[in-house]
């Protein structure tokens, strides 16, 4: 996504993508099942059940921040869900089922969108387009996640000033920049040609990771390096707590992502092909189901007090002595990568590029 639009800010919830993919994996067979397992990094259905049961349990007990995850599957009024699938989905994902009339497209879209708004504190609106529903629609999987956290070390509103943010070497804009000096986990990472900073939210279980390229135009190269899922973890191991002059922009990002394009790059293709999806474990007497659309809307706002984020899908070293470390500077006046983590699990990630 960054490579295609390097000057456009984006936000995505990887966890909110993985949840419906895991549900579809449990409903599928054959090559479609194999592709989904590979995409979510699971060897089999039992591993999905174990991993997501633990993840959902951990997310529900998070301290200090507001975090809500919700999942719902809407099925046509003519359909009946297989009991084994229904039980597993309820137990693992705490997911609800609802029979609706997809031929009443506007009414059903309004119902689904109202549910999503309620789950995301009204940050995600109009997720489902009524024109995408009709007599050939048999199921709609919806997943929503909402996060709101207050900084453990908040920024002082009086120290926020307009400053230059470099979109490229040739193009810049003026944006509100927040400043504070405090102790944070920090490292310079030659492997990424970047600096990394971790700022915790109240409760010490949720944090924001910021990765700032050393060069103004370094975000594309950084994004390529971060395709290695272990790159951030390796950088975090080398972080140490030190006094940091932090300057980052206030920002708000809303992104609509066509997950079908994203999934195709992950070699998840059979899911979208009639006669090939083999979603035969979900609905009784409907073994020819396939997916027509997969959309995510995501939102994040970062300000002096903390961060608020939401997403919804329709279809994540050694400590140095504090006394002798000179202050370092983290001045995010150019495109950077960010992610919100809950106990080291990425929940939201994106790029602030403009």
C-alpha positions in Angstrom: 0.0 0.0 0.0 2.8 2.4 0.9 4.7 1.6 -2.3 1.6 2.4 -4.4 0.8 5.7 -2.6 4.0 6.8 -0.8 2.6 10.3 -0.1 -0.7 9.1 1.4 -1.3 8.4 5.0 -2.9 5.0 5.8 -4.1 3.0 8.7 -5.0 -0.7 8.9 -5.9 -3.1 11.6 -4.1 -6.4 10.9 -5.8 -8.1 13.7 -9.2 -7.1 12.4 -8.3 -8.6 9.1 -7.0 -11.9 10.6 -10.2 -12.5 12.5 -12.6 -13.0 9.6 -9.9 -14.8 7.6 -9.6 -17.3 10.6 -13.4 -17.7 10.6 -13.4 -18.4 6.9 -10.6 -20.8 7.3 -12.7 -22.8 9.7 -15.6 -22.8 7.2 -13.5 -23.9 4.2 -12.0 -27.0 2.6 -9.4 -27.8 -0.1 -7.1 -25.3 -1.7 -9.1 -22.3 -0.3 -8.5 -23.7 3.2 -4.8 -24.2 2.5 -4.4 -20.6 1.2 -6.2 -19.1 4.2 -4.1 -21.2 6.7 -0.9 -20.0 5.0 -2.1 -16.3 5.0 -2.8 -16.3 8.7 0.3 -18.4 9.6 -1.5 -21.3 11.1 -0.8 -25.0 10.4 -4.4 -26.3 11.0 -7.8 -25.5 12.5 -6.8 -26.6 16.0 -4.0 -24.0 15.9 -6.5 -21.3 14.9 -8.9 -22.2 17.7 -6.1 -22.2 20.3 -4.4 -19.0 19.1 -7.5 -16.9 18.7 -9.1 -18.2 21.9 -6.0 -16.9 23.8 -5.8 -13.7 21.9 -9.5 -12.8 22.5 -9.2 -13.7 26.1 -6.1 -11.5 26.5 -7.7 -8.5 24.7 -10.7 -8.7 27.0 -8.6 -8.4 30.1 -6.4 -5.4 29.0 -5.7 -2.8 31.7 -5.6 1.0 31.5 -7.2 1.4 28.0 -10.5 1.0 26.4 -10.5 -1.9 23.9 -13.5 -3.5 22.3 -13.5 -6.3 19.7 -16.8 -7.6 18.2 -17.7 -10.0 15.5 -21.0 -10.8 13.8 -22.1 -12.9 10.9 -25.3 -12.0 9.0 -26.8 -14.8 7.0 -29.8 -14.8 4.7 -33.2 -15.6 6.3 -33.4 -18.7 4.2 -30.1 -20.2 5.5 -29.2 -22.2 8.6 -25.7 -22.3 10.0 -24.0 -25.6 10.7 -24.1 -26.2 14.5 -20.4 -27.2 14.7 -19.3 -24.0 12.9 -21.7 -21.9 15.0 -20.5 -23.3 18.3 -16.8 -22.9 17.4 -17.3 -19.3 16.2 -19.2 -18.4 19.3 -16.7 -20.0 21.7 -13.5 -18.7 20.0 -14.5 -15.3 18.7 -17.6 -14.6 20.8 -19.3 -14.0 17.5 -23.1 -13.5 17.0 -25.3 -14.7 14.1 -28.2 -12.9 12.7 -30.7 -13.8 10.0 -31.6 -10.9 7.7 -33.3 -10.4 4.3 -30.6 -9.3 1.9 -33.2 -8.5 -0.8 -34.1 -5.5 1.4 -30.7 -4.1 0.8 -31.0 -0.6 2.2 -32.7 -1.8 5.4 -30.1 -4.6 6.0 -27.2 -2.3 5.2 -28.5 0.2 7.7 -28.8 -2.5 10.3 -25.2 -3.7 9.8 -23.8 -0.2 9.7 -25.6 0.8 12.9 -24.1 -2.2 14.6 -20.6 -1.3 13.4 -21.0 2.4 14.5 -22.1 1.2 18.0 -19.0 -1.1 18.3 -16.6 1.6 17.2 -17.9 4.6 19.2 -19.3 5.9 15.9 -15.9 6.3 14.3 -16.6 3.9 11.4 -19.7 4.8 9.4 -21.3 3.4 6.2 -19.1 0.2 6.1 -21.6 -1.7 4.0 -22.9 -0.3 0.7 -26.5 -1.4 0.1 -25.6 -1.9 -3.6 -23.3 -4.7 -2.6 -26.3 -6.7 -1.2 -29.0 -8.6 -3.0 -30.7 -11.9 -3.6 -27.4 -13.6 -4.3 -25.9 -12.5 -1.0 -26.0 -15.4 1.5 -23.6 -14.2 4.3 -21.8 -11.1 5.4 -19.0 -11.4 8.0 -18.3 -8.2 10.0 -15.5 -7.6 12.5 -15.0 -4.4 14.4 -12.3 -3.2 16.8 -12.1 0.0 18.8 -9.2 1.3 20.9 -8.8 4.4 23.1 -5.8 5.0 25.3 -4.3 7.9 27.3 -0.6 8.4 27.2 1.3 7.3 30.3 3.3 10.5 29.7 0.9 13.0 28.1 1.9 15.9 25.9 1.3 19.5 27.2 -1.2 21.2 25.0 0.6 24.5 25.5 3.7 23.1 23.8 2.0 22.2 20.5 3.0 24.5 17.7 2.7 24.6 13.9 5.9 23.3 12.3 7.0 22.1 8.9 6.4 18.4 8.0 8.3 17.2 4.9 6.1 15.0 2.7 9.0 14.7 0.2 12.3 16.6 -0.3 10.4 19.0 -2.6 7.1 19.2 -0.8 6.2 20.2 2.7 3.2 21.3 4.8 2.6 23.0 8.1 1.0 20.8 10.8 0.5 21.0 14.6 3.5 19.3 16.3 3.4 18.0 19.9 6.5 18.1 22.1 7.6 16.6 25.3 10.9 15.5 27.0 10.6 12.3 29.0 12.0 8.8 29.4 11.0 6.4 26.7 12.3 3.2 25.1 14.4 4.2 22.1 17.0 2.8 19.7 18.8 3.7 16.5 18.4 0.8 14.1 21.0 0.6 11.2 19.2 -2.4 9.8 16.2 -0.2 9.1 18.1 3.0 8.6 15.7 4.5 11.1 15.1 5.4 14.8 12.5 3.6 16.8 10.5 4.9 19.8 8.0 3.2 22.1 5.5 5.3 24.1 3.2 3.5 26.5 -0.4 4.2 27.3 -1.8 4.1 30.9 -1.8 0.5 32.2 1.6 -0.4 30.6 0.0 -3.1 28.4 -0.6 -1.0 25.3 1.9 1.1 23.5 2.6 3.0 20.3 5.7 2.1 18.3 7.0 4.8 15.9 9.7 4.1 13.3 11.3 7.2 11.8 13.4 6.8 8.7 16.7 8.8 8.8 16.0 10.2 5.4 13.0 12.4 4.3 12.3 10.0 1.4 13.1 6.8 3.3 9.5 5.6 3.9 9.3 3.3 0.8 12.6 1.6 1.7 11.5 1.2 5.3 8.1 -0.3 4.3 10.0 -2.9 2.2 12.2 -3.8 5.1 9.1 -4.1 7.4 7.6 -6.7 5.1 9.8 -9.0 7.3 7.4 -9.5 10.3 10.3 -10.0 12.7 12.1 -6.7 11.8 10.2 -4.6 14.4 10.7 -7.3 17.1 14.4 -7.4 16.4 14.6 -3.6 16.7 12.6 -3.6 20.0 15.0 -6.0 21.6 17.8 -3.4 21.2 15.8 -0.5 22.7 16.9 1.1 25.9 15.2 3.6 28.2 16.6 7.1 27.9 15.6 10.7 28.0 14.1 11.7 24.7 13.1 15.0 23.1 10.0 13.9 21.3 8.3 15.9 18.6 5.5 14.2 16.6 2.5 15.6 14.7 -1.1 15.5 15.9 -2.9 13.5 13.3 -6.1 11.8 12.2 -6.2 9.2 9.5 -9.2 7.4 7.9 -8.6 4.7 5.3 -10.8 2.4 3.3 -8.9 -0.6 2.1 -9.9 -3.1 -0.6 -8.8 -6.3 1.2 -9.4 -8.3 -1.9 -6.4 -6.7 -3.5 -4.4 -7.1 -0.3 -5.3 -10.8 0.0 -4.5 -11.5 -3.7 -0.9 -10.3 -3.0 -0.9 -12.9 -0.1 -2.0 -15.6 -2.6 -5.5 -15.8 -1.2 -7.5 -16.1 -4.5 -9.7 -19.2 -4.3 -11.9 -17.5 -1.8 -13.2 -15.1 -4.5 -13.8 -17.7 -7.2 -17.2 -19.3 -7.8 -16.9 -23.1 -7.4 -13.4 -22.8 -5.9 -14.0 -21.1 -2.5 -15.4 -24.3 -0.9 -16.9 -22.6 2.1 -18.9 -25.7 2.7 -18.8 -25.8 6.5 -20.7 -22.6 7.2 -24.3 -22.8 5.8 -26.5 -25.9 5.4 -27.4 -26.5 1.7 -25.1 -23.7 0.5 -21.8 -25.3 -0.3 -21.2 -23.0 -3.3 -20.6 -19.9 -1.3 -17.8 -17.5 -2.3 -16.6 -14.1 -1.3 -17.4 -11.1 -3.6 -16.0 -8.2 -1.5 -13.7 -7.6 1.4 -13.5 -4.1 2.7 -11.9 -2.6 5.8 -12.5 1.0 7.1 -10.0 2.1 9.7 -9.6 5.3 11.8 -6.9 6.6 14.1 -6.5 9.9 16.0 -3.4 10.8 17.9 -3.3 13.9 20.1 -1.8 15.3 23.3 -3.9 13.1 25.5 -3.5 9.8 23.7 -4.9 7.9 20.8 -8.2 6.7 19.5 -8.5 4.0 16.8 -11.1 1.9 15.2 -11.5 -0.5 12.3 -14.1 -2.7 10.8 -14.1 -5.3 8.1 -16.8 -6.7 5.9 -16.1 -9.9 4.4 -1.8 -7.4 13.9 17.3 -5.6 25.3 19.5 -4.5 27.5 18.6 -1.5 29.7 21.1 1.4 29.9 21.6 3.5 33.0 19.3 6.4 33.1 21.7 8.6 34.9 24.4 8.9 32.3 22.6 8.9 29.0 22.5 12.2 27.2 19.1 13.2 25.8 18.3 12.0 22.3 16.0 13.6 19.7 13.1 12.0 18.0 11.8 14.7 15.6 9.1 13.2 13.3 8.9 15.9 10.7 8.8 13.4 7.8 6.8 10.3 6.9 7.0 7.6 9.5 5.6 4.2 10.3 3.5 3.5 13.5 1.7 0.7 15.2 -0.4 0.2 18.3 0.5 -2.9 20.2 -1.3 -4.7 23.0 1.2 -6.9 25.0 3.5 -7.0 21.9 0.7 -7.9 19.5 0.2 -5.3 16.7 -3.5 -4.3 16.6 -3.2 -1.2 14.3 -0.5 -0.1 12.0 0.0 2.6 9.4 2.0 5.4 7.9 1.8 9.1 8.6 2.9 10.6 5.3 1.2 14.0 4.9 
